[in-house]
Amino acid sequence: MKAVNSTGRSKDNFTKKSMDNATQRTQSVLQDGYDLPVYGLDTGWFLYIHVPALCCIFVSLFCASAVLIASFRSQSRSFFSWMRSERFVVYLSMCDVLFNVTHSMDHLQMVITKDHVYPVELCEFYSFFLEVFSSAQFLMTNVAAFNAFGLIFLKKQFELGKYDWKLLLFTFGVPFVLSICALNLGYYGPTGSYCYFDAVKGAVANIFFTTVPMTTVLVANVVLYVLTWWKIHTESKRIKTMLGNEAQTVRASHKAAKLMSLFVAAFFVQWWALGIAIVWYKFAVVPKEFHTITVIFANIGGVVNGFVYIIIQRRKAHHGNKSSKNSGYSLQGSENSHKNKG
């Protein structure tokens, strides 16, 4: 009997030691994202990720560059006297250009080498700027959503400060500081598909730096967008009963708010797939087909913001022509009528 118990205890000890050794080996192997396989190489899906990504990146880069050139060529006034929506287009297009240039480099290197981006310092460099420029876009569209909300519900625009310093400090300063922290803590590295938060060392940090903020911004933008358009819809019915200047003021607020809402709509188009993928990944493996869809939409920022620019210019021309014929109202005035003091 003792022999049987001794044998059983020996087996249990052996099993426990084996499990401990397996755990130690797993932990020792997965020290960082470089210990993970490159996504898609073993399934043949590698090029279905990087080729569409590069195509979208270069098209987006072209569109964003064209918007910047057209924006400055079409203006004779100083930059900070432009309509607020026109300045937002420039800021977002600058983010798109810098994001696309950076992102194209890590994708190209992976396509050429069929491996992760080496050395790690280069991958961290790409990750740092990808985080800064993508986060700046998130915050910029959130400001646009709050701005549209303020125009409709509070009848005023939020102050951006002289030379937009408050806007720029918030949208670029906050991501820059957070990215510095992530870099110093060693959270950046390969994800398997590109450089961003390291899939092993930065997995938890990615939740707090990306998942939570992006989900919060996405939900906030949806709520503000719906409330803004609901208010516009209900007020539009009352405009017919208003007189003179009151009706014109409300219409001006509606038109300016609609322009700012375009940036929120563009944000949805670009990031809806990534938002779903982030939540999906927390519960199950994301299908490779949807992974490609996510990559495509996440890299067309310059394209969607290009459409926003075209719409703004067409509405500006339309209302400019209309104002010259009768009321003296202009789209420029609709935004500047609520211009902040800063």
C-alpha positions, -999 to +999 in steps of 0.1 A: +000+000+000+028+023+009+045+015-023+014+024-043+011+058-024+048+064-029+044+057-066+013+080-068+032+108-051+061+104-074+039+106-104+022+138-090+055+153-083+068+144-117+036+159-133+039+191-113+076+195-122+068+189-159+041+215-158+064+240-140+091+233-166+067+238-195+055+271-180+091+282-175+100+273-210+069+292-224+077+322-203+114+321-213+105+318-250+080+346-251+101+373-238+089+399-264+071+401-298+102+389-317+095+354-302+061+353-320+058+342-356+053+368-383+015+370-389+004+352-421+037+335-431+026+300-420-009+304-435+001+321-468-018+352-458+012+374-453+010+393-486-028+396-482-020+418-452+009+439-464+002+444-501-033+459-495-019+479-466+009+494-488-016+502-516-039+520-493-010+538-476+004+552-508-031+562-521-038+579-488-004+596-488-011+610-523-046+623-513-033+638-480-005+656-498-029+668-525-052+683-499-023+701-482-011+716-515-046+725-526-055+740-492-026+765-492-028+773-529-065+782-526-060+806-498-046+842-499-052+849-462-030+839-432-035+803-420-051+812-387-077+834-403-091+804-423-123+787-413-119+764-384-130+734-405-104+743-431-076+743-405-088+710-391-085+695-426-049+707-427-040+693-393-056+659-401-039+657-435-005+664-418-012+635-395-021+613-424+011+622-443+034+616-414+014+584-403+015+570-439+052+577-444+061+560-411+038+531-416+049+524-452+085+519-439+077+491-415+054+474-439+079+476-467+107+463-445+086+433-435+076+425-471+112+426-482+127+406-453+097+384-446+105+390-409+099+413-380+114+448-382+150+448-370+167+463-350+144+468-322+153+505-319+140+510-355+107+492-346+104+514-315+110+545-337+081+535-360+059+526-331+065+559-314+054+580-343+025+558-353+011+562-318+016+599-318-001+606-351-029+581-348-038+593-313-036+629-325-063+621-351-085+604-325-083+635-303-087+659-332-120+643-343-131+643-307-126+680-305-145+684-337-174+664-322-175+685-291-172+717-312-203+707-333-221+698-300-212+731-285-224+750-316-258+734-314-265+730-277-245+759-262-246+783-292-208+788-291-176+772-302-150+760-278-119+782-275-088+768-293-065+796-281-044+820-301-028+801-331-048+771-320-024+764-291-049+747-269-060+724-297-024+715-307-013+711-271-041+687-264-041+667-297-003+664-302+011+672-267-008+645-248+000+616-273+037+628-274+041+626-236+023+592-234+044+579-262+076+590-244+064+571-213+056+539-234+090+541-251+110+544-219+090+515-203+099+493-233+063+487-244+069+492-282+079+465-305+065+440-332+029+430-331+033+403-358+020+425-386+037+458-380+054+478-353+033+492-325+028+479-289+049+448-284+026+418-286+042+403-254+057+431-234+032+458-244+000+437-244-013+451-211-001+486-219-019+484-253-052+481-234-047+513-215-029+533-243-051+522-272-081+500-265-096+521-237-089+555-252-101+545-286-132+529-273-139+560-252-134+584-281-155+562-304-184+560-280-182+597-272-181+607-309-211+585-316-231+600-287-222+636-296-228+630-333-263+615-327-272+643-302-260+670-326-279+658-355-310+651-334-309+688-323-303+700-358-333+680-370-356+693-343-345+729-346-348+728-384-386+724-380-387+756-358-366+778-381-397+784-403-414+801-373-383+823-365-378+858-377-348+875-394-316+875-375-326+847-352-333+823-380-301+833-398-280+827-366-295+792-361-289+783-398-253+795-395-248+773-364-263+743-382-241+748-412-209+751-392-218+722-370-225+700-400-191+708-414-174+698-381-195+666-380-179+656-413-147+649-394-165+626-370-181+608-400-147+604-416-134+590-383-161+563-383-152+553-418-115+550-411-116+533-377-149+513-374-132+480-384-103+485-359-127+493-331-145+460-338-113+440-341-100+454-308-131+442-289-132+409-309-096+401-301-103+402-264-128+373-267-117+352-298-093+350-326-100+376-353-104+359-388-076+367-412-101+381-437-114+406-412-078+414-403-072+425-439-103+446-439-091+463-407-057+470-423-074+485-454-097+509-436-071+520-410-049+532-438-073+553-459-073+583-437-060+606-464-087+594-488-117+600-464-103+634-453-098+643-490-135+638-494-142+660-464-120+687-480-139+685-513-173+688-495-161+718-475-149+736-505-181+729-525-202+741-496-180+772-492-184+780-529-221+773-529-228+795-498-204+821-510-223+825-543-256+825-525-245+852-501-233+874-529-267+873-544-289+880-514-285+877-477-248+885-473-245+853-453-213+833-459-199+800-446-169+819-434-192+840-413-210+810-400-179+798-382-164+832-374-197+844-359-189+820-330-152+827-330-135+823-298-116+851-280-083+832-277 
